[in-house]
Amino acid sequence: MSPTNLATTIPAKIRNFIIYDVGFKIIQKYEQLIPKYSLIGDTPFFEAQDFPWVNELETNSHLIRQELDKILEHTSELPNFQDISPDQGYSTSLDNLWKTYFLYGYGIKEESNCQRCPETTRLIENIPGMKTAFFSILLPGKHIPEHRGPYKGVVRCLLGLKIPEPRELCRIRVDSETRNWEEGKAMFFDDSFPHEAWNETNDIRVVLFLDIVRPMRFPLSWLNQILLKAITISPFVQDANANQKKWDSKLEKLFDRKS
């Protein structure tokens, strides 16, 4: 039996205990070591120059935008964030203003979605340590309340693709610092710090949302890879992947109908 099948056949109460009690405590202790071994420091935001691959991503952002525009023709029919990941839906489940289009989720490739966005897929697959990638679409008036990410072993990158004006009303706060997105520019931050985001404009805001493996020194770099693989086969990720698969047939019919 594969690790994935084993994880999903364990009784729910035992699974929850392992993941949310034992697993959480292990990750908490491990995260305390990350600042010491991190090659990029331990700050809310990071500098783009720490990630040499970002130049190719930003230079080709217009290709990503072209593919995004076709996806946005069906915005209202795309899944909400909580439709895919209800475990994290606490921050957004009160409305349907956060739409998603997943390409990768914790290393799991969404084949049909990627096929519709070949240039975007090519670019993200060249990013070292890329684990998660999706178009994050905030509709007008959306506020994602303060929360923190589940794991400090990754770094979040948000590439601005469609940023409405005035930019001051389309922003993100990480810890005590607030920044605005720019089209064609990538923003890097540590989502284990408390953060929240707003789109208080009258238009749609879209970024390419990426989680990449945090650069660290050995041996934590090695341990980080093991923990990320464990997260991938956890019910937390497998349930989200199953939800995405349910949406695949809906999206297939949607895009076939509109083509």
Secondary structure, DSSP 8 states (H G I E B T S, - for coil): --HHHHHHHS-HHHHHIIIIIIIHHHHHHHHTTHHHHBTT-S-SEE-GGG-TTHHHHHHTHHHHHHHHHHHHTTGGGS-BHHHH-GGGGGGTTTSS-EEEEEEEETTEE-HHHHHH-HHHHHHHHTSTTEEEEEEEEE-TT-EEEEE--S-TTEEEEEEEEE--SSGGGEEEEETTEEEE--TT-EEEE-TTS-EEEEE-SSS-EEEEEEEEE--B-TTHHHHHHHHHHHHHTSHHHHHHHHHHHHHHHHHHHHHHHH-
